[in-house]
Amino acid sequence: MPCFTRQNMGFYKPDPKAICVMALNCSDGKLALARSDASIEIWNLNHTPFMEKSFTSNLDNYSVEGLTWCSRRLFSTGHHGWLVELDLFTLTMKDKWSITGEAGTCLDSRNSQIVVGTEQGYLNIFQVTGTDTQFEKFLDKQEGRIVCVKFNPTGEFVVAGSLNAIRIWSVKTGHALHKMVLSRAEANKNTIVWCLEVLSDFTIVSGDSRGVVTFWDGKLGAQLESYHSQNSDIRAICINENEDSLYCSGINQLICNYEKVKVGSSIKWVKSVVRKIDEHDVRAMAVYHKKLYSAGTSGDLVCSYHPPKTVVDSHPKLQKINDLDDSNIACVKAAFNSKNNHLIVALSNGNLVVYDLEDGDPFISQRLECFKVHLTDTVSLLEVSSCGKYLAVADAESNIVTFTYTSDGYSRHLKLPKTTIPPTALHFQKHILKVSYANNVVYEFNIKSNEWTELCTARKKPQSIQPPKKIRK
C-alpha cells in the first residue's frame, strides 16, 4: 500500500472592527475614525481617498468614545476619563488631561476650545493655545449622562443631548439657558438623543432613539418641525458645507437625505432621497466636497455621491509579520530586500532600521535618519527594487527620497521634486521608479540617469507637478 503524508492547514478570517466615531478636518481634507478596539485611522480625502496613518490601541488609550480636530491637532476621549492628544507624527499618545465626571462620552471643538461631555453630566471646557492645552472650567452639571455635544458655529454656546432632553449652555457664564424636552414613543421608555448638528443660524438638528429628526430654534429653545425618518434609532447626522442638505441614518441602515427649500417666506426641510448603502448599522457620517462618507458596525468606510450614482467601500486588511523590538517604537512600514536578506523597517520616529536576516537571527545592521533630514512627516510608502540595489521612501507631505545599496550599506541617492499631491504607491521596474499620485496620475523616474522618462516628459502635466528634465543629486 502506498504511503501518504497528510498535512492539516487552518484558515481564519479576521472580523473587521466596527467604526464608532469620525471627525472631519475640512481645511486639510483629513478624516479621523475610531474603531471598537480603540484603534484610530487617518484618511486623506483629497483626490482619491486613502488611509494615511493609523494608531494602535494600548493600555493608556484603550477606549475612544469621541474624536475632534482642534488647530490641526487630534484629540480623543473615552472610558478612561482623560482628554487625550494624539501625536500625528510618532503615532502615539502625546499628552493627556484629567476630566471631571468620570468616563468621557463625547467631545467637540470650535476655534481654540474643546468641550468634553461625561457620564456624570459634566461639561469640561479646555483651552488650546499654541502647543499647550489647559483646563478652563466646567459648565453647570446636568442630571444623567451626556450622550452627544456640539458647539454652535461661533463657539458662544454648547448644545448637549441626553435622556429625554436637549440643553443649551452659555460658555461665558457656564449656566444652562434652555431645556428642550422630547416626547416618548412608549410611556416607560426613555428617548435618547444620539446625535446633534448646529447650523450657522443656531438651528439645532437632533436624531433620537424614536427614529425622529427634529429641528429646534436654539435662540428660543423651541421646536420648529420634526420628521419620523427611521423605524429605529438614528445614530448619525451630518450636513454639507452650504447647510442646505442633511443626511441621517442609524440602525436600519437607510440613509435619508433632507433638502432645504423655500416655501413662500419660510424655510422647510423636505425629504429628498432614501438609499441603503451600508450592510449594517451606521454609526458615523461626514460630508466632504459633495461626497458622503458613512461607517458603522460592518467596519467599512463607504464613500457615495450622486451624480453619477457611485458607491466605494473599503477597509484595510492588515497582516502581522513578526515582532522585532526596537525600544518599543511603533513600526509604520516594512519591506523585504530578498537579494540581500534585509528587512527594512520604517519607525514612527521617522528613522529607518535595517535588519540583517542572513544567519536566521535578525540583528540591526544599519540605521538611517530620515526625519528632518530628508522627510518632514511620517513614512507612508516604502519600496525596494527587485534587484535589491534601490530603496525608495515617501511621506504624507509628498517628499520622495531614493537610496542605493553597496557593500557599505544604504546611502542617499537623490530626492525627487516635491509636489502638492501626495503619492499613494511606489514601484520599481529595474532602474525605473514609478510614482502614483492621489490624482490618479503615474510618473516614471530613471534612477540611473536622474531624470524623468520620455513618457513622463511627453505628457501634459498639471500645474501642481512640473518635474524638471534633470534632477541634481
ZAMARGU-4260 file (C-alpha; in steps of 0.2 Angstrom, whole numbers, plus 5000, padded with zeros to 4 digits):
<rodrens>
0) 5000/5000/5000 | 5007/5017/4995 | 5012/5029/5009 | 5003/5046/5010 | 5008/5061/5020
5) 4994/5071/5027 | 4995/5090/5031 | 4982/5099/5041 | 4980/5118/5037 | 4970/5130/5047
10) 4962/5146/5039 | 4954/5160/5048 | 4945/5176/5043 | 4948/5191/5055 | 4932/5201/5058
15) 4934/5219/5054 | 4931/5230/5069 | 4916/5242/5069 | 4919/5260/5066 | 4911/5270/5081
20) 4915/5289/5078 | 4923/5300/5065 | 4930/5318/5065 | 4932/5328/5049 | 4946/5341/5047
25) 4938/5351/5032 | 4953/5363/5030 | 4966/5349/5027 | 4954/5336/5020 | 4958/5323/5034
30) 4946/5311/5041 | 4949/5303/5058 | 4939/5287/5063 | 4940/5276/5078 | 4936/5258/5079
35) 4928/5247/5093 | 4946/5241/5098 | 4951/5259/5101 | 4962/5260/5085 | 4962/5276/5075
40) 4965/5279/5057 | 4968/5295/5047 | 4961/5295/5030 | 4966/5308/5016 | 4951/5313/5007
45) 4959/5324/4994 | 4959/5317/4977 | 4957/5298/4979 | 4954/5294/4997 | 4967/5283/5006
50) 4972/5278/5023 | 4987/5289/5028 | 4991/5284/5046 | 4985/5273/5060 | 4986/5272/5079
55) 4985/5256/5088 | 4976/5254/5105 | 4986/5252/5121 | 4984/5252/5139 | 4984/5271/5141
60) 4971/5274/5127 | 4960/5258/5127 | 4944/5267/5124 | 4939/5280/5111 | 4921/5287/5113
65) 4924/5304/5104 | 4936/5312/5092 | 4939/5330/5086 | 4951/5341/5077 | 4957/5357/5085
70) 4970/5369/5077 | 4975/5354/5066 | 4978/5343/5082 | 4968/5327/5085 | 4960/5324/5102
75) 4950/5309/5109 | 4941/5304/5125 | 4934/5288/5132 | 4930/5277/5147 | 4947/5281/5155
80) 4942/5298/5160 | 4955/5308/5150 | 4956/5321/5136 | 4970/5313/5125 | 4980/5322/5112
85) 4987/5311/5098 | 5004/5314/5090 | 5001/5314/5072 | 5020/5310/5068 | 5025/5297/5081
90) 5008/5289/5080 | 5007/5288/5099 | 4998/5297/5114 | 5006/5314/5115 | 4998/5321/5131
95) 4983/5318/5142 | 4972/5329/5154 | 4960/5323/5168 | 4942/5327/5166 | 4928/5330/5179
100) 4914/5317/5179 | 4922/5300/5177 | 4921/5292/5159 | 4921/5304/5144 | 4907/5300/5132
105) 4908/5314/5118 | 4918/5329/5113 | 4918/5344/5101 | 4929/5359/5097 | 4927/5376/5090
110) 4940/5389/5087 | 4953/5386/5101 | 4941/5377/5114 | 4936/5359/5117 | 4921/5353/5126
115) 4920/5336/5134 | 4904/5328/5140 | 4905/5315/5153 | 4895/5300/5161 | 4890/5310/5177
120) 4883/5325/5167 | 4898/5337/5167 | 4904/5348/5153 | 4923/5351/5153 | 4930/5366/5144
125) 4948/5366/5138 | 4958/5380/5130 | 4970/5375/5116 | 4984/5389/5114 | 4999/5385/5103
130) 5006/5369/5109 | 4998/5370/5126 | 4981/5364/5132 | 4974/5369/5149 | 4958/5365/5158
135) 4947/5381/5159 | 4931/5377/5168 | 4916/5366/5168 | 4898/5371/5165 | 4883/5368/5176
140) 4881/5350/5180 | 4865/5341/5172 | 4857/5325/5179 | 4862/5310/5170 | 4874/5305/5156
145) 4878/5317/5141 | 4877/5307/5125 | 4882/5320/5112 | 4888/5338/5112 | 4891/5352/5100
150) 4897/5370/5099 | 4887/5382/5090 | 4897/5390/5075 | 4903/5405/5085 | 4908/5395/5100
155) 4897/5405/5112 | 4885/5391/5116 | 4886/5372/5119 | 4872/5361/5115 | 4871/5343/5123
160) 4859/5329/5121 | 4855/5316/5134 | 4840/5306/5140 | 4823/5314/5135 | 4831/5332/5134
165) 4842/5344/5124 | 4850/5358/5134 | 4859/5374/5129 | 4873/5382/5139 | 4882/5399/5138
170) 4901/5396/5138 | 4904/5413/5145 | 4893/5411/5161 | 4893/5392/5162 | 4874/5392/5165
175) 4861/5382/5156 | 4849/5393/5146 | 4836/5382/5138 | 4830/5364/5141 | 4820/5356/5126
180) 4811/5340/5132 | 4807/5326/5119 | 4792/5316/5119 | 4792/5297/5122 | 4787/5283/5110
185) 4782/5272/5124 | 4776/5278/5142 | 4791/5269/5151 | 4804/5270/5138 | 4817/5285/5138
190) 4821/5294/5122 | 4839/5295/5119 | 4846/5310/5109 | 4860/5301/5100 | 4867/5315/5088
195) 4866/5333/5085 | 4871/5346/5072 | 4871/5365/5075 | 4869/5377/5060 | 4875/5394/5057
200) 4858/5402/5061 | 4858/5392/5078 | 4845/5379/5071 | 4848/5363/5081 | 4845/5346/5072
205) 4844/5331/5083 | 4842/5312/5080 | 4835/5301/5093 | 4830/5283/5098 | 4812/5285/5091
210) 4819/5287/5073 | 4814/5306/5073 | 4824/5320/5066 | 4819/5336/5075 | 4823/5354/5071
215) 4825/5367/5085 | 4827/5386/5087 | 4842/5387/5098 | 4839/5406/5101 | 4821/5402/5109
220) 4823/5384/5114 | 4808/5379/5104 | 4804/5365/5092 | 4802/5371/5074 | 4797/5354/5065
225) 4800/5336/5066 | 4800/5321/5054 | 4798/5302/5058 | 4813/5297/5047 | 4818/5280/5053
230) 4809/5265/5061 | 4823/5263/5074 | 4837/5273/5082 | 4845/5287/5072 | 4864/5286/5077
235) 4872/5299/5065 | 4868/5316/5057 | 4879/5326/5046 | 4876/5342/5035 | 4885/5348/5020
240) 4896/5364/5019 | 4882/5375/5012 | 4870/5369/5026 | 4856/5365/5013 | 4857/5346/5013
245) 4856/5335/5028 | 4859/5316/5030 | 4854/5304/5044 | 4855/5286/5047 | 4856/5273/5060
250) 4851/5255/5065 | 4841/5251/5050 | 4855/5256/5038 | 4844/5268/5027 | 4852/5285/5023
255) 4839/5298/5022 | 4843/5315/5014 | 4833/5331/5018 | 4835/5347/5007 | 4832/5365/5012
260) 4818/5373/5002 | 4810/5390/5002 | 4791/5389/5004 | 4784/5407/5002 | 4793/5417/5016
265) 4798/5402/5026 | 4811/5388/5025 | 4806/5370/5026 | 4817/5354/5026 | 4810/5342/5013
270) 4814/5323/5012 | 4823/5320/4996 | 4832/5303/4993 | 4832/5287/5003 | 4845/5274/4999
275) 4853/5259/5008 | 4872/5259/5006 | 4879/5251/5021 | 4876/5232/5026 | 4875/5235/5044
280) 4871/5249/5057 | 4878/5266/5053 | 4886/5275/5067 | 4895/5290/5060 | 4894/5301/5044
285) 4903/5315/5036 | 4901/5326/5020 | 4916/5332/5011 | 4916/5340/4994 | 4899/5334/4990
290) 4904/5316/4994 | 4896/5307/5009 | 4907/5296/5020 | 4897/5283/5031 | 4903/5270/5043
295) 4897/5258/5056 | 4897/5240/5063 | 4902/5232/5046 | 4919/5240/5048 | 4919/5248/5030
300) 4922/5266/5026 | 4909/5269/5012 | 4910/5284/5000 | 4895/5288/4990 | 4889/5303/4979
305) 4877/5307/4965 | 4878/5311/4950 | 4883/5298/4944 | 4877/5286/4957 | 4893/5279/4964
310) 4897/5269/4980 | 4915/5265/4985 | 4918/5255/5001 | 4935/5249/5009 | 4943/5244/5025
315) 4961/5240/5027 | 4967/5222/5028 | 4982/5220/5040 | 4993/5206/5042 | 5005/5203/5056
320) 5023/5198/5051 | 5034/5197/5066 | 5039/5206/5082 | 5055/5215/5081 | 5058/5225/5097
325) 5066/5242/5095 | 5064/5252/5111 | 5045/5249/5110 | 5044/5261/5095 | 5030/5258/5083
330) 5033/5251/5065 | 5023/5260/5052 | 5030/5252/5036 | 5041/5237/5032 | 5049/5230/5016
335) 5060/5215/5012 | 5076/5216/5002 | 5076/5197/4996 | 5093/5199/4986 | 5102/5205/5002
340) 5092/5196/5015 | 5087/5213/5023 | 5071/5218/5032 | 5069/5237/5031 | 5058/5244/5044
345) 5051/5262/5045 | 5048/5268/5063 | 5036/5281/5069 | 5050/5292/5074 | 5055/5294/5056
350) 5070/5283/5055 | 5074/5268/5045 | 5081/5252/5053 | 5089/5238/5043 | 5088/5221/5050
355) 5100/5208/5043 | 5092/5191/5041 | 5107/5181/5034 | 5110/5169/5048 | 5092/5167/5053
360) 5094/5178/5069 | 5089/5195/5065 | 5101/5210/5070 | 5101/5228/5066 | 5115/5231/5053
365) 5111/5250/5049 | 5101/5264/5055 | 5095/5278/5043 | 5090/5295/5050 | 5076/5302/5038
370) 5066/5314/5048 | 5070/5332/5046 | 5085/5327/5035 | 5075/5320/5020 | 5057/5319/5026
375) 5045/5331/5036 | 5031/5318/5041 | 5028/5300/5045 | 5034/5287/5032 | 5019/5282/5021
380) 5027/5272/5007 | 5042/5260/5007 | 5048/5251/4992 | 5063/5240/4987 | 5068/5236/4969
385) 5068/5218/4964 | 5087/5219/4961 | 5090/5224/4979 | 5100/5239/4974 | 5087/5253/4976
390) 5076/5259/4990 | 5063/5272/4989 | 5054/5281/5004 | 5040/5293/5004 | 5030/5303/5017
395) 5012/5311/5018 | 5020/5328/5013 | 5025/5322/4996 | 5043/5320/5000 | 5051/5305/4990
400) 5069/5300/4993 | 5079/5286/4985 | 5094/5276/4992 | 5106/5265/4984 | 5114/5249/4992
405) 5133/5245/4991 | 5144/5234/5002 | 5145/5249/5014 | 5126/5249/5016 | 5112/5260/5011
410) 5116/5278/5006 | 5106/5293/5000 | 5105/5294/4981 | 5093/5308/4977 | 5077/5317/4981
415) 5063/5319/4969 | 5054/5336/4966 | 5041/5339/4980 | 5023/5341/4974 | 5006/5347/4981
420) 4998/5330/4978 | 5003/5316/4990 | 5010/5299/4982 | 4999/5284/4985 | 5011/5270/4978
425) 5029/5267/4973 | 5035/5253/4962 | 5052/5249/4954 | 5054/5241/4937 | 5073/5238/4935
430) 5080/5256/4937 | 5064/5265/4934 | 5054/5271/4949 | 5035/5273/4945 | 5026/5285/4957
435) 5007/5285/4958 | 4999/5301/4965 | 4982/5304/4973 | 4975/5312/4957 | 4977/5295/4948
440) 4992/5301/4938 | 5008/5290/4937 | 5025/5296/4933 | 5042/5287/4929 | 5059/5292/4935
445) 5075/5285/4929 | 5087/5282/4944 | 5102/5279/4933 | 5101/5295/4923 | 5092/5305/4936
450) 5079/5311/4925 | 5060/5309/4921 | 5057/5296/4907 | 5051/5301/4889 | 5034/5295/4894
455) 5033/5307/4908 | 5041/5322/4899 | 5029/5320/4884 | 5014/5320/4895 | 5005/5337/4898
460) 5007/5339/4917 | 4996/5348/4929 | 5002/5364/4937 | 5005/5356/4954 | 5018/5343/4946
465) 5031/5351/4935 | 5046/5339/4935 | 5062/5346/4928 | 5071/5336/4915 | 5086/5333/4925
470) 5087/5331/4944 | 5103/5335/4954 | 5108/5323/4967
</rodrens>
